[in-house]
Amino acid sequence: MRSLTELQAKLDRTQADVDNGVGHLTRHRALVAHWIAEGKDAAELRELLETLETTQLLHVHDRDRLRRELDAALAGRDHRWIG
């Protein structure tokens, strides 16, 4: 079992991954749009963008799961938590 401190630290790291992902996606979307506007082949960039979007969704799902787990522990609904 993870302690509340460990769980909060994991949640913080995962939230940082989500936050960083937003920046990566924003920059990559702009790059794809620029390449398309320049008439360049952006197929590989689009594939990478799809991978980044999938990774971002995984981070968001992980973050949301950790939040629910922490909320349950703090509410005392999960008696596995010792502190």
WOUR-V647387 format. One line per field, one symbol per residue. ss: DSSP state (h for helix, s for strand, l for the rest). A space follows every 50 residues. Layout:
ss: ???
//
This chain:
ss: lllhhhhhhhhhhhhhhhhhhhhhhhhhhhhhhhhhhlllllhhhhhhhh hhhhhhhhhhhhhhhhhhhhhhhhlllllllll
//
